Amino acid sequence: MLAFNIEWQNDRHVPGKGRLRNAELPGDWRLQVGDDGDGNRLLNSNPVLWAFAGDVRGRTVLDAGCGTGYLAKKLHDRGDDDAELRTIADEHVDLVISNDGLMDTPDRPSRLHERAAARLGSRHPLQEKNTMQIGISLLNNWGIKDVQALVDLATRAEALGFASVWVHDHVFNAGHVFRRIGHKPYYEPLTLLSYVAARTERVSLGTSVLVLPYHNPIRLAKTAATLDVLSGGRLILGVGVGAVAPESEALGSPYAERGAITDEAIAVMKALWTKDDPSFAGKYSRFSGMPFSPKPLQQPHIPVLIGGNSRAAIRRAVRLGNGWHPLAISPEVLRQGIRDLHEQAQAAGRDVAEIPVSLSIPVGPSSAQRAALGTAPGEIVQTIQAYADLGVQMLAIAGHTDQLAEIVPAMDLLAREVLPAFQ
């Protein structure tokens, strides 16, 4: 695979305004402005500048001129979600051009190639069979005042080999949140993940969970799609209905209608993410006749995990979800929940493989109200294995402290004593 930088003379990518930098085109390669030729597989959503061979037919050309976020959704002749990344990683691309520094020179591997190869192993962790992907909470819900410390936890998690990092969602410190952190800060989840996306390259970025009735679904679809593009397709959107009535009412969202609001919001986001000409006519959202862009990098859309332990959450996961994401539930209770999930999926004609199970669970001792992983490494491994035996494919491990002096050593211990057992 050949890689070149393109330096643009202005910011509008006007045809004819690009010039090669750092290298000469070899052999019969030449620079051509215009539409794609017959037989080409052009991996870009903005066909302004293409690099073609003398005989262009059958070549695969990647124009990464606006970065990885503007890769085409898939190769014309392939249908799988990772087609474009797998093509790069397998070096089936004949030429890559870029204007943003992702490429270096023809004799150095491109960072885009390295990113793509790295992402193939974790791009859709919840759909990988017989694996247990272990992630960790960034504790934005624990009142840690130094927000940079939370970003540092994310970069540390990636360096230690965790598969994902997770954030949580509340607007007001109300109910159980106030009892836990009082007036301390609870950082907005997607803003934090955007910052984390810029500081990491591999880890998946999860929400566990967004309280969907608190969010305008059209704005959320835009924010999530932008974050998915910026991160190279790493977002996992866990959503729930919420459980704090005063907070919901303060945000103008009727608490009694939170289930219906959530169902419609999921449908709205999927319409905006997947349709070229989206339209929707519902009780809470109505739109038509206006394009929506960018689309998410992940196809057909960002995975939506349905959070909650209730039978209603299981039903919602079967109807609308790309996974079920319960919270702090014991293996015994989870076994029955998975049985219910499979029965309902079969009744609805859905493949259970389309509804994988992930779990948010803290370390520490269990209580009558909440299951936990335990404290000693051996106990934690044994508990995780019990969940893996039930078919759980991903864990989001949460902490129960705001003390960084405890959090960092605990992460190191998990990476050293627990992660190797599931790799």
LINFENWO-V971447 format. One record per run of one state. SS is the DSSP state (A for helix, B for strand, O for the rest). FROM is the first residue (numbers start at 1). TO is the last residue. If there is no record, write none. Layout:
((SS | FROM | TO) (SS | FROM | TO))
This chain:
((O | 1 | 1) (B | 2 | 8) (O | 9 | 17) (B | 18 | 21) (O | 22 | 29) (B | 30 | 33) (O | 34 | 40) (B | 41 | 42) (O | 43 | 48) (B | 49 | 52) (O | 53 | 59) (B | 60 | 64) (O | 65 | 67) (A | 68 | 70) (O | 71 | 82) (A | 83 | 89) (O | 90 | 94) (B | 95 | 98) (O | 99 | 110) (A | 111 | 119) (O | 120 | 124) (A | 125 | 127) (O | 128 | 132) (B | 133 | 137) (O | 138 | 146) (A | 147 | 160) (O | 161 | 163) (B | 164 | 167) (O | 168 | 175) (A | 176 | 181) (O | 182 | 188) (A | 189 | 199) (O | 200 | 203) (B | 204 | 211) (A | 212 | 214) (O | 215 | 216) (A | 217 | 231) (O | 232 | 234) (B | 235 | 240) (O | 241 | 244) (A | 245 | 250) (O | 251 | 254) (A | 255 | 274) (O | 275 | 279) (B | 280 | 281) (O | 282 | 285) (B | 286 | 287) (O | 288 | 302) (B | 303 | 307) (O | 308 | 310) (A | 311 | 320) (O | 321 | 323) (B | 324 | 327) (O | 328 | 330) (A | 331 | 348) (O | 349 | 351) (A | 352 | 354) (O | 355 | 356) (B | 357 | 362) (O | 363 | 363) (B | 364 | 364) (O | 365 | 371) (B | 372 | 372) (O | 373 | 373) (B | 374 | 374) (O | 375 | 376) (A | 377 | 390) (O | 391 | 391) (B | 392 | 398) (O | 399 | 403) (A | 404 | 422) (O | 423 | 423))
